[in-house]
């Protein structure tokens, strides 16, 4: 290979393994955002996904005190290892019963599944946990069906659609992992290894920021 190293967000574990299986021993490969535990990468930069799930559970436990219903956990119907860890951590710490929905990314199958989610929320759900950046999809449903006053919602990442519903108070909490800082630290880590010959930690975890409507301006106007 003509490259001295690689920076990768390995969202699809199988594809990443095939792509880099012959390079790990000769080139430094830095993962960011998502880690694949059994891959011999040089360094990982990102969130501790299991801890993020545990934190989400603690926040929902606090919001759901006195609730005698259940929690809905929504996760994409796709291969993504760090989302599985977020779900595992959540299940470790949540107090109420949890129903897990695997939501197709788009298309007719997603619409049908969303109809099921609304029926479930109407009957027996007091909070929804979304493991990825698509909390706005659930927020739109809650707003349309006029359910946002009695259903709490927590998701990840300050994408513009999530910011809109956080401002409205329909999303209660967003957890984020400083994506810009991840990118900068990934470049610095590879530079130190390839150019300076110095070593970095095998795992470099980002803080897990808790964002609400009240403190969101710091994160929207800043670089988090």
N, C-alpha and C positions, 0 to 999 in steps of 0.2 A: 504494500500500500504506500502511496505517496504522502500520506498524512502521518504526523508525529503523535497524534492523540485524538480522542473523540469526546464530545459532550453530547449526551443522549437523554431524552425524556422517554424512557422505555414503557410506553403505555400498553403495548401488546407484548407480553412476555415471550410468547413462542416465536414471534417474528424477530425480536431482539436477540434471542438465543441463537437463532439460525444465522443472523447477520454478523454476530461478533464471536462466534464460537472458536474461530481460529486466530483471533487477534488479542485476546486477553493477556496472553503470556508475552507478547512482544510490544504492545502499545497500551498506554494508559487510557482507560475508558472511565469517564466520570458520568455518573447518573445524577439527574436532578428531577425533582418533583415526585418521581416514582422510583421505588427500589425493587429489585428482584433479588431476594435473599440468597438464592443458591448460585448466583452468578458471580464470578471472581472479578468484579469491577474494582477499579483503583480506589474510588471514593464515591460516596453517596451524599448529596446535599438536598435536604428537604425536611418535611415534617415527619415526626414519629406518628405514623398513621394510626396505630393502635391507641396511643395516648390521646390523639385527637378524637377518636371515637369515645373514649372514656370521658373526656371533657364534655363532649356533646351530651352524653347520658346524664352527667351531673347537672348541666344546665336544664335539661328537660325534666329531670326529677324535681328541681326547684320550681319550675313553672307549673308542674302538674300536681303539686300537693293538693290533696283533697279530691283528686279525680278518681272516679271509680270505673273508668273506661280503660281503653288500651292505647298503645302507641303504634303508629304506622312508620315503618322504616322503608324508604324508597331508594332503590339502588339500580343502576343501569343493567340491562340484560346484555352484558358484554364482558369480555375478559379484561380485567384490570385489577392487578394484585393489590395496589394500595387502597382501593375501595373496599376490598374484602377485609383488609386489616381494620379499616375504619368501622366496618360493620361488626367485626369480632370484638373490638374494644368497646363499642356501644353495648353489645349484648352482655359483656362482662359486668357492667355497672348499672344498667337500667333497672328500675324498681318494678315498673308495671309490665303486664304482658305485652308482647310485641308481635305484630304481623309484618312479615317481610314481603314486599312487592318488588319484583324485578321488571323494570319498565323499559320497553323497547325505545331505542333512541329516537325514532321518528316513524311516520307513516300511519296506516290504518290500524296496525296492531297497537301502536301507542294510544291512539284515540280510544279504542275499545278498553284498554287497560285503565285509562284515565276515568272512563265512565264507572268502572268497578271501584276505583279509589274513592270517587265522590260518594257512591252508595255506602261504602264502608265508613267513611268519615261521618256521614250523616247519622249513622246508627251507633257507632261504638268507639270513636277515636277522639282523644282530646289533644294530641300533639303529633306532628309529623317530623321525622328526621330524614333529610335527604343527604346521601353520602357524597354527592358531587356538586357541580356548579349549577344544577338545573332546579334549584329550589323555586325559581321564578315560575316554572311550569305549574307547580302545585299552588303557588301564591295566586296565579291568575285564576285557577279554579276556585280557590277559597273566596276571592273577590267576587267572581261572577255569581257564585252560589250563595253569597252573603253568609259565609261561615267563618270569616276571619276573626270575628269578635270572640269566638269560643274555642278556636283551634290554634294552638301555638305552632310555630314553624321555625326550624333551624336548618341551615345548609352551609355550603362552603363557597368561598371565592367571590371577590368583588367584581364580578362581570357586570356590565351596565344594566342588564335586566334585573339582576339581584339588587343592585343599588336602588333602582326605581321602587321596588317593593319594600325595601328596608326603609326608605324615606316615608312610605305610606304607613308603616307600622304593621304590615301584613307578614313580613319576615321579621321575627323577633331577634334572632342572632345569626350572624355570619361568622364562621371561623375561617381565617385566612393564614397563609404560610409565607408571606413576603416573596412573591414570585420574582420581582425584579432583583431583590437581594440574592435569591438563588442563582439567577443567571450570572450576576457579577461574581459571586463566590466560585461558581463553576469555572469561569474563565481564569480567575486568579489561581485556583487549584491546579488547573492544567498548565498554566504558565510557570508556576513554581516547580512543577515536576519536570516539564520538558526543557525549559530555558535555564532555570536556576539549579535544577538537580536536587531540590529539597523536598521532603516528604510532608504529607498532610494526613489528617485523621481519616480513618476509613469511613466513619460516619460523622457528618456535620449537620446536626439538626437545627432547623429554624424554630424560632419561637412560634407558638400557636396564639395568634391574636384573636380576641373576642370583640366583635364589632356590633354596635347597636345603632339605632337611629340617633342617639344622643352623642356618640363619639365618632360617627362616621366621617365627619368633615376632615378629621386628621388624616384618615386613610385615603379618602377620595382626592384630596388636594395634595397629599404627599406622594411617596413612591412605593407604598405598600400594596 
